[in-house]
Amino acid sequence: MSLCFILLYICMHGVNTDEMKSVTEGDSVTLHTDLTEIQKDDQLFWRFGPKDARIAEIYKQSHPIYDDTNGIFKDKLQLDTHTGSLTITNVSITQTGVYKLTIINSKGNSYKTLGVSVYGVYTDEVKSVSVMEGDSVTLHTDLTELQRDDQIVWMFGPKNGRIAQIYKQSAPIYNTNGRFRDKLKLDNQTGSLTITNIINEQAGVYKVAIISSKGNLYKTFRVSVYAGLPIPVITRNSSNCSSSSSVSKCVLLCSVLNVRDVSLSWYKGNSLLSSISVSDLNIRLSLSLEVEYQDTNTYRCVLNNTITNQTQHLNITHLCQTSSDIVPHSYYGNTETVIRLVVSALMGVAAAAAVVVLIYDIRSRRAEQKRRHQTSVKH
């Protein structure tokens, strides 16, 4: 059955109320017909709920007739014999809903629809419950067993939308629309409510009304849903690193992305050094730390929420190096120049050697030719 619950009154989809009334549980409320006096041929019918169950009627100024087949209006209805207005005494949450009036007479029929919202008296005590996104959480009524006349009503959000109920040990009824589709489970024995595979949109205030013949009990829960946490990333902020003749310092950044409802902290051993917290979604959250290059202490960056945490330990040796450990860019440039000069020099030497060899070879050939010529002349 598809129901739309607004505050603590119930209205069927598509039903518009001509008038709405709000009342505190235990008080009385009167639903007016706006008639000054019932005429002799007037007939009035009062109906209640999604099934339009007839609960009261009066005909031709006769005595009122009350019809309470469900038992929720027992000894609580009073019809004014002059105007036909209906008064509900000692009202409770079970009387919340839509009331319809039909007036039949010789001049024609008229209709009126009224919505009644009943506010339960909740204590100031709110039980806080924290859960990781994707897990299940159970909100307990603290009852050991439901009695035959007990009614359990679970509500959610600032408008107290009714999301689940169980009445007289019958089958549970759920609001199957919207964010809670296929995610609610009512315990038939205790009335406790379990929300499965919970998401952030289901975080908020939950209320339960436990209605019985012995009296009514109300409880309030505040459910906080936390997403899984990423591991913090530590990087070196080179632009802020400094050095002097006596000490060199290294500036580090611990960062996380896309987090909310968390704290990011730096620890030196077990001592807290600094911390930053955010509640709204933060695209990038960062916290800086300045250490000396030769620092031998242990540091860690911790991201945490109410439920869990993630830790990244700092490796100073890896991220922070002294100036002597870092070869300047200019050094690499000078070395490259020297190498080029050496190569050029070597190539020059090789070329000179080649020229010397060539000259020697030419002279040797000429001397050999001259020697052969002289020998031939003698002969």
Buried (B, 14 or more C-beta within 10 A) or exposed (E): EEBBBBBBBBBBEEEEBEEBBEBEBEEEBBBBBEBEEBEEEBBBBBBBBBEBBBBBBBBEBEEBEBBBEBEBBEEBBBBBBEBBBBBBBEBBBBBBBBBBBBBBBEEEEEEBBBBBBBBBEBEEEBEEBBBBBEEEBBBBBEBEEBEEEBBBBBBBBEEBBBBBBBBEBEEBBBBEEEEBEEBBBBBBEBBBBBBBEBEBEBBBBBBBBBBBEEEBBBBBBEBBBBBEBBEBEBEBBEEEBEEEEEEBBBBBBBBBEEBBBBBBBBBBEEEEEEEBEBEEEBEEBBBEBEBEBEBEEEBBBBBBBBBEBBEBEBEBEEEBBEEEEEEEEEEEEEEEEEEEEEEEEEEEEEEEEEEEEEEEEEEEEEEEEEEEEEEEEEE
